[in-house]
Structure formats: structure tokens, C-alpha cells
Amino acid sequence: MNAARNESGQPRLPGMDATGGGNAKEPLQIRIPIGVKRRFKALAAMRGIEPNELFVEVWEHYEQTRTAKGEQGEQR
């Protein structure tokens, strides 16, 4: 089964418009351990990118590897 894909080739997620959310941004407020936050921000700085850009990279990698493993939805 071929999933619908957006212009950049990423799978189109249910509930998202045809642009995949475009460049619109909004805060994602989560609570994480202080050490994780510091390491995450430091890694972004070392790579010369903003933390939100690093998060998007990490998320896209997660989605790709999750899809490659054949996982479907949440398993709780």
C-alpha cells in the first residue's frame, strides 16, 4: 500500500493539510530533564542550527526509521 506523500516525498499524515503544515510554526511545550535540554541545545549550537530545526531533523529520522520497521500507529 502506497501512502499519500507531500511535495517533499514525506508521508502525508492524517489531519494535516495538503502542504504538510508548510512553514507555519507553533510552540511545542514539553517538559524534559534539564540535562537533556542542555545537551540538545548544545548539539544544535555545535551544528549551527536552531533547536527547533534539530527537533524537526530528529522527528523526520524517527518517522523514517519507524516506517522502515513497518510500525503502524501506537502500540499501547
N, C-alpha and C positions, 0 to 999 in steps of 0.2 A: 504494500500500500504506500503510495507516494503522498507525503504530507504537503499541503499548500505552503509555498515559500514566498518570502518577500523579495524586494528588488536586490538585496544583498545575498540572497541564497539561504537565509536563515529560515527555519520553520516558522510559519505564522501561528501564533498562539491564540487559543480561543479567547474572545473578549477584547482583542486588540483590533484597532482599525487597520486598514489596508497598508498603512505606512509603517506598521510595527511600532507605533509610538513616536516616530520621527525624532526630532531633536528636542522635543519638549522635555523639561526636567522637573522633577519634584522631589522633595526630601524623602529619604527612606530612613526613618528613625528607628534604630535598633540599639539594644544595649549589649555591649560586648566587653569582655575583660579589658582593663586598662592596658595591660601588656600587649594584647593582640592589637589594640588600636594603635599603640605607639609603633609596633613593628610594621603594621600595614601602612601607616603614614610615612614611615621612614623608607620603606621599599618604594613607594610611589615617588618620593622625593629623589631617591637614588636613580630612578628611571627617568626623572624629569617630567613626570606626568602628575595630574591631579588625582587625589584618592578616588574620586568618582569614576575616572577613566580606568583606573586599575580594577575597581569593582566590576565594571562592565566587562573588561577582559576576562576576569576570573569567572564571572557568571556565564559568559559565552563558552568558555572552556568547559565548565561544568555541564552545560546543556549539550555540547557536542559529545562529551565522553558518556554522559547518561544515555543519549540517543544511540551511541555506538554499542553500548552494552545491552540495548534492547529494553531498557526500563520504560514502563508505561505508567504515568501518573504516580500518585503517592501510594506507598505500601505501609499502612499502619494497622 
